[in-house]
């Protein structure tokens, strides 16, 4: 593993950005759960990211991109290797605009809600339904985030990716293999940026729809609580949240983690929760739903790290 002295010697002059060692990932996840990582690196520009990936590949050091730290559960043993945050890559640029539509260049570390608000102010329609979804644009693309009939795949034109060997590629939307809360982005790929196309509308109309969706979410989802978003994918048979509710799981608790009383497909960290608590609660809920409906729920949340 690479320590602080080795990092300085290896990357002197070739990495611009922030680097920390032995960081608790509780500080970097929306759940406030997770053990430490060896290195937390936040490149300030794409060249630094590329330089880092070249060295990590050559030395066989594993890495993981966490985006905004949402939709992820880090196990209590933490993560070996380098955790990469792309929060420093957060540009939004209008690259083309007409009376009918506009195309934006958006870097992967851009907060998804910053993009939603940018579009609201400009009168760009197409992402209003994503209001209230946390995380970054890169994470939203990787998981094809969606809500109220709006998904990232609906607006993506192309995506720039870098693989673990620092090879760069740009894929048109059809090649991204978008599916329900999924894409063709591999765990060893890094989403760098995307071009997205939006329709032009009156800013007031876009703002009204955006705020309407956000207010609906506040009524039905625990947006202000420590959660990682939806825990389970919706099965073909219907809504995972409804099934968990009807199986009697609302309010069920293991240690410091509880099934939300507002939306049963959200698990809340009440302050002392651990990854072990969360995983145990997942097992209890899966068993209860299977007994009630004969359906085996599949995780939507990504589980990473060491037990």
Secondary structure by P-SEA (a helix, b strand, c coil): cccaaaaaaaccccccbbbbccccccccccccbbbbbcbbbbbccaaaaaaaaaaaaaabbbbbbbcccccccccccccccbbbbccccbbbbbccccccbbbbbbcccccaaaaaaaaaaaccccccccccccccaaaaaaaccccccccccccccbbbbbccccbbbbbcccccccccccccccccccccbbbbbbbbccaaaaaaaaaaaaaaaaaccccccccccccccccccccaaaaaaaacccccccccccccccccccccccccccaaaaaaaaaaaaaaaaacccbbbbbcccccccc
